[in-house]
Amino acid sequence: MHQTIDYIDQLTFPPQGHVTIGEANSSLVHISGQEDPKRRAFINTYGAQRDALQVPSRNTPLPEPPVLKEPKEQETGFLGATQIPPKAWTIDTVKDTIPAWVPIDTIEKQIRQLGVDKYFQSVESAWNTARDIWNDIREIEDMGDKLAHLLIRTIAFHPFHPVLAIALWDNSVWIYDLSHKAWHASPLAHRTYQSRVMTLQWKPMSGTILTVGCEAGVSVWHVYRGKYIQDPFSGRDNTPALSQEKSSTSPNFGKDPTWDGVSRFEYLGVDQMAWDPRGELLAVSSSARSSTVYIRDGATNQIAELAGTLPHVSRSKTSPVKVSILTNKVCVLAWSPSGEHLVVGYQSGLMRVFSTATWEAVDISDLGGAVQSACWTPDGYNLIYTLVDDHVIRALHFEKRGGELNWIKLNYVTLSLQENDIRRYQNEGESPAKTELRRRLGGVELEDLRAFGPVEQVVLDPNGERLVVRFRNTDLLGVVLVRPTGTPLRDLDIFMPLGFIRGPASKQTHQGQSLGGEVAFRDPKVVAMSFASQFESGSLLSLAWESGAITFTPFYYLSQQRIDTRL
């Protein structure tokens, strides 16, 4: 039987005023400044640190994107997307529906039990009216854009190159090459068809294709290496220069990025998007407006629908009527590392695990809430996830028995400082134990403690051994060691919290809060995280901060895979 283990009383916070520069063999290193002996020792052992990046504020004019080629209307490219105007991938042109595993008579029975059968047409009419009004309001105020206030919206590492894609507040996407320590010369931007950027995904096995989830749908770009500038945001003359690499290695070397069109959905801004590991299937949805997942098959160029719980029901009277259960909007998409399974999490609290061989599925309905964030371990046996408005880190272990998919709940952990912990600490009397408590909490006065709040995001490194946890109400990031399990499962414990990462302190460049006539500036929080897919001595984490800084945190350790190869 699984249990929840609380580690908050066993962990030490980074000292106030310190910055975490990385991990050295299961120990996080925090330094007080550039002259800290621990920094010199870290550099002497592992080499120089990577320089942080800084994106400009909203007051800084950004370089203009290049004028895109206006292709002929009949020209189509990747994803079958016609460039000008983008028409091809719309709800009206969906070619097929992946069969839902729930029999249609069961769906009809459930609908009759809900007592809504006689209200189909009136509900449809009311919904269409409300949808039109909502879209009109959104066009004016851009309501629902949770990322609008951020300098950096999201980031994504290339699957096998040391290249980072960065989406900025103006909906442009910039590419930074870590190996050259330089930016690609041209941003990826389209004023008409790339607004409200919400997610970035590099296509596996392609080398050059970056897909951008945005208001219009999925914007597709080909990104080529070879033409770089040192600082595109300085305002100085930055004449693009070709890399010193041999340009003969690729016919596309040094080319400007090309836009391949936008695959468009009616009334559906894409904020959930995931490629299968082979880059053959793309799953797309919108957590704001839809309960439907669309699957695009690259081999057949066909689009299909994956139905949610109580999937769309068609009526064969005067015209088909599609009914969606509003609480079943999609909140998470996650492919298993082998591509054998696709996990779809719904806001109703249901998780559905599809087998991509047959598109049959099993339901997991006892999670306790809607999934907030999820990631698979590289062996494909474990799914690590968190729930909306919850601070617990959870995991499921999957195994096939007798041809059927089974799952086991592993032990949960929490490393989040909560209100009840703060009250307990503050109620302790003055004693040596309380002095030690202040030291363990990084020197923070107990009356200044603030709860971490729920978990917003978890990311797992490519080795499957370092999990980084982002909380809603603190600038600290949790780090958890993850133990590979394999099969058969022998132990429910796979988590061991390591400590916390503290980022750069505030430089008073972001909004503060007024306190008695004074303005207090809190330290910036992380808004997006991404692990590099390749890092020789452990793993490399990229962190995008509210302040517009992007830092790189290395985790130096000997992975289990490397240990096994030495035996």
N, C-alpha and C positions, 0 to 999 in steps of 0.2 A: 504494500500500500504506500503510495507516494505521500510526501509531506513537504511543508514549506519551511525552509531554514533561513533565519534572519541573521545576517552577518554584520549588521551595522555596529554592534558593540565590539567587534573584533578588528575593525579597519581603522587605519590612520589616515587623516586628511592631509593633503599637501599644506605646508605652512603658508600663512598669509604672506603675500608679496613674492612668493616663489613661482616658478614656471616649470612645468614638466617637459623634459627634453626627450624622454624615451624610456624604454625598458632595457635593462641589462640582466638577462638570465633570471627572470621571475622577480625582479625588483625594479620598481619605477624610480626614476632619477629626477629629483626636483632641485632646481638651482635658484640661488638668490640674485644672480647677476652674471655678467660676462666673465668676471674674474673669479667666480666660485671654483674652488679646486675640483669639485665634482664634475664640472663641465670640462675642465682640461683633461681629467682622467678619462671621461667618456669619449672625448675626441681622440685621445691617444690610443684608446683601445679599438674604437670602431670607425674612426675617420671623421671628417668634417661634417657638420650638420648642413642640411639643406636650407637655403635661404627662404624666408617667408615671402609670399606674394601679397600685393595690396591692390585691390581694385578701387577705382575712383568713386568719390561721392556723387550724389545726384547733381551737385552744382558744377561738376566737371563735364564739359562737352566731350562726348565720345567720338572716336573716328567714324566717319561715314562708311557704311558697308559698300562693297563694290556694286555696280549696277548689274543686275542679273540678266542673263540672256533671256529674251522673250521667245520661247520655242513656238512652233506651230501647234494649234490646238490638238491635232491628232497625235502629236508626239507623246508617248508614255514611257515611263522609266520604272525603276524599282518600286514595288508595291502596286504596280499598275496605275500609278497616279498621273493624271494629265496635269501638266504644269500650269498652263494659263488657258482658261480658268480650271481650277481643280474640280473634277467631276467624278472621277471613276469610283472611288471607294465611299459609298454612301449607304445609308440604311436601305434605300430603295433598290440598290443593286446587289444586295446580299444574295448569293447564289444558293445557299443551302442552310439547313439547320441541323446541327449535330444532335442526334436524338437524346432527349432527356431520359435518364434511367427510370424516372418515376412513370408508371403506366398512366395513360391519359384518363382511364376511368377512375383511378385514384385521385387525380387532380380534380376531376369534375365533382367527385364526392366531397372532397375537402372544401371546394368552393361553395357547394350547396350548404354544407355545415356552417360556413361563415355567414350564410344568409345574404349574400351579395349578388346572387344570380340575377334577380329582377332589376338590379340597379346598374347593370353593365353599361347600358347606353347613356344614362344620365351621368354616371361617374366619368365616362369617357368624354362627354361634352364638357363637364365641369373641369376636368383635368386639362383638356386642350386649351380652354379659356385661361386657366390659371398659368399654364405653361407659357402662353403668348405674353401675358402680362409680366410674368417673371423675366422673360428674356428681354422685354423692353426696358425694364428697370435695370437689369444687369448691364445693358449696353450704355446706360447713362452713368451709373455709379460703379460698375465693375464689382458688384457685390459678389461675395463668395470667394474672392481671390485672397486667400490667406497669406500669400507670399508677396503681396504688393508692396509692403513696407520694407522688404529686405533688399540690401545691396546685392547679395548673392542668393539666387533662388535655389539652385541645386547644382551638384557636381557629379561627375562619373568618370572613372578611370577606364582607359582602353583595355580590352581583354588580354592583350599580350604585348603592347608597347607601353613605355613609360610616358603616356600622354594623358592629360587631364582635360576634360571638357567642363566649362564653367558657364552657367547661365546667369546673366546679370539682370538687374532690375528693369532695363530697357528692352528685355526680351531678345537681346543679342546673345550669341553663344561664342565664347572665346576658347581657343585651344592652346594649352601650355605644354611644351615638350620638356620633360625633366632632364632628358639626356643632353639636350643642347642649352638648357637653362634660358629658353627664349620662347616667345609667343609666336604662333602662326600669324602670318602677315595680315590675313583677312578674317574679319568676324563672320559668323553665320547668322544672317538676319534677313527677314523679309517683312517689310512694313505692312503688307496686306494680309498675308497668310501665316504669320508666325507671331501671334500675340498671346499674352498670358501663358508663358512657358511654365510648365509644371513638372516635367520629368524628362530625363535624358537616358537613352539606352544605346550603347554601341552594339552593332550586330555581330554576334560571335562568328568566327571563321571567315569574316569578310575582309578585314584589314582596314577598310576605309569608310564604311557606312555608319553614320550616326543618325539615329531617329530621335526626334524632338516631340514630346507630347505637349500639345498646346490647345488653345481655344478652338481652332479650326479642325483639329484632328491630329494626324501624325505627319510632321514635316520631315523630309528625308534629305540628307546631305551626304556627299562624297568628300571626304577630308583627306588631302594628300600631304605628305611630309616633304620638307626640303626648302621652303621659303619662310624665313623667320625675321622677326624684329625684336630688339631687346626690350623696349618699353613702349607699347602702343598708347599709353595713357599720359605720357609726359608732356605732350604738346610740341615736342621738338621734332625736327626732321628725322624720320625713321625710314630711310629707304630700305625696302625689303632686300635681303641678301640671301642667296642660295647657300645651303649647307655645304660643308666641305666634303660630304659623302659623294661618292661617284653617282652622278645623275643617270648613268647608263643602267643602273640596277632596276629601274622601273621606267616605263614610258610616261608615267604620270608624275614623276619626280618634279617637284618645284611648281606644279600647277596650282592655280587658285582653286578653292573649294567650289564645287558645283551643286546647285540645288536641283533635286530630282522631283520636286513637286510636293503636294500635301494630300494625304489620303483623308478625305473629309467625312465626318459624320454629321447628320442633321441633329441639332439640339444636343450635341454630345461633345463637351470639351474633354480631352483625354488627360487624365492624371494618374491612371494606372496602366502600366505598359511593361511587358516582360517578354524577352526572347527565350526560346528554348535553347539548351546548350549547343546545339548544332547550327543554330541560326536558320532553321527551316520554318518554324512556326512562331508567329507573333501574336501574343494575347493582349487585348486592348479593352479598357473599360473606363467608366467615369464614376467616381464615388459620389459625385454631387447629383447626378441626374439619371442614373441607369442601374438596373439590376442585371443587365446583359453583358456577357463577355463575348467579344468577337475574336475569332481565330482566323488568321490569314495563313494559308498554306503556300509556301514559296514554290513548291514543285508544280502545283496545279494552278496557281494564281487564283484560287477560289477563296471566298470569304464565307465563314459559317458562324452561326450563333451557338453559344453555350447557354442554355437556359438556367435560371436560378431556381431556388425553392419556389414551388407553385409557379412553374415556368409560364411564359407567355401562352395564353389559351386562345386559340382561333375559333371563331364562330362562323358557321357556314350559312348564315341567313342572308340578308341583303348585301352585307360586306363583312369581311373578317374584322374582329375586334380583338386587339391585343391588350391584356390586362397585366400590369406589373404590381407586385406587392412592394410598396414604397420602402418598407423597412428592410428590404433585401438588397439594397444598393451595395455594390461591390466595394470593399475597403482594402483588400490585399490580393495580389497575384504572385505566385511563387512556383517556378518550375523546380523539380528535383534535379540534382546534378547530372543524372543520366538521361533526363528528358522523359522518363517513364511515367511521371505523375505531374499533374498541375493542381496546386492548391488554390482554391478560391475562397476567400473569407468574406462574409456578408455582415452588414451592420446589425442584422437580427441576432447575431451571436452564433450563427451556423458556419461551420467550415466544411467545404465539400472537396474531396480528393478524387480527381478524375484520373483514370487510367487512359493514357493517350493512345494505347493500342486499340481500344474498343470504345472509348469515351463513356464507358460505364463509370459510376462513381459510388463512393461510400460517404455517408454523412457523419460528422462529429458534432453533436449538438449540446454536449455538456461542458463546454468550455468556460461558461460563466460570464460571457460578454463578447463583444465584437473584437476581432483581431486588429490591433494597432500596427504591429510590425512583425515580420516573420522572415526567417532565413533558414536554409537547409545546411546541415553539415556536409562536407565534401563526400563522405561515404554514402550519403543518401538514406541513412537509417533514421536520422533524428531531425525534427523540425523544431527550431527554437522560436518562440513567439511571445508577444506581450499583448495585453488587452487594453482597450480604450479606457482612460481614466483609472488605470491600475498601475501599481508600482512593482508587481511581482514578475520575475523572469521565469518562463515556463518552457517545457519541452515535451514533445511526444516522440516515442520510439516506434518505428514502423517495421513490421516483418510480415512476410507472406507465409501462411500456413495452409496447406491443402489447396493452394491456388487462390486463397482469399487474403485480402489485405487486413491485417490486424494492427492495433496500436496499443501502446502502454504509456500511461502518464509517468514521466520521470519526476524526481524530486525537484521542487521549485526552490528558487532562492530570491532573497531581496537584500539589496544593499543601499536602499533609499532611506534617508533621514526623514521621518514622519513627525507629525505634530505630537503624537503621544510620546515619542522618543525625546523630543525637546522638553516637554513638560516633566518627564522623568529626570532628565539631566538637571533642569533648573531647580527641582525640588530637593536635590541633594544638598546637605549642609556643607559648610566650609570644612575641608579636610584635605590631607595629602592626596586622597583619591580624586577629589574634585580638581586639584591642580594637575594631576596626571590626565584627567579627562580633557581639560583645556588644551594640554599639549597634543593629545591624540586628535583633537578637532582642529588642529592647525593654528592654535593660538587665538581663535575667535572667542569673544566674550559670549557667555551662554545666552545672555539676553538678546544678542544679535543673530542667533541661529535662525535659519529659515528652512522650512521643509522643502525637500527636493521636488515633491509633487510626483505625478505619474510619469512612466517611461514614455518618451515620444518616439524613439527609434533605437533599434539594435542592428549592428553590422558585425559580421563574422569574417575573419581574415581567410585567405585562400587555403591555409593549412587546416582550418577548422579548429584552431586552438586558442585564439584570442577573440573574445567578444567585447565590443565597446558599446556602452549604454549611454544614451542621451536622455536627460530628464527635462521636464518642462520648466521648472522654476529655479534652476541653479546653473552656474557656469561650469561646475565640476562634471566630469564624465567618469562613469564607472568602467573598470576593466575586470573581466572575468576570465579565468582560465577554463577551457573546455576540454574534457577528456574524451578521446575517441572511444566508441563503444563496440562497434562491430556487431556481429550476430553469431550465436545467440546472446541475448542480453544477460549480463551477470551482475550488474550493479545499477541501482536507480540514481546514484550520485554521479553527475557529469560536470557540475559547476563548482568552481572554487574561486571566489572573489579575490582579486589581487590588490586593488586599491583604486585611487582616483587620479585623473589627469586634471591639472589646472593650466589654463591657457594664459595668454598675455593679458596684462592688466589694462584697464581702460585708459585711453589717452584723451578722454573727454571729447570725443568726436561724435558721440551719439547722445540721444536724448536722456536727460536725467530727470529726477523727481524732486520737486520742491519740498524742502523740509525747514519750516520756520524761517523762510526768507532766503535760505541757502539752497544750492542745488547739489544733490548727491548723485554721483555717477556710479552706477553699478558696473561690474566687469561684464564684458560682452559674453553672450552665450553662443554655443555652436548651433548653426542652422542646418548644416548638411555634413555627412561623413561618407567617405569612400575609401576602401582599401585598394592599393595597387595589386594587380594580379601577379606580378613578378617582383620578387625581392629575395636576394640570395640568402641572407642570414636571418630570416624570420619573416617579418611583414612590415609594410609601410602604410601608415594611415594618413589620409589627407583630411583636414578639418577646415571648414568654412565658417567664419565667425561673423556675428552681427556687425562688427566694425568694418567689414570688408576685407579682413586679413584671411589669408589661406596659409596654414602651417602644415608641416610634415613631421609626423611623429613616428620614429622607427621603433620596432619591437625586435630586439636582438635576442634570439633564443634558438635552441636546437630542436627542430620539430620532430614529432614522432616518426614521420616518414623518413627523415634523414637518419634518425637513430636506427631504424629498421634496416636501411640500406647498408649500414656499417657493420651489422651483426653477421 
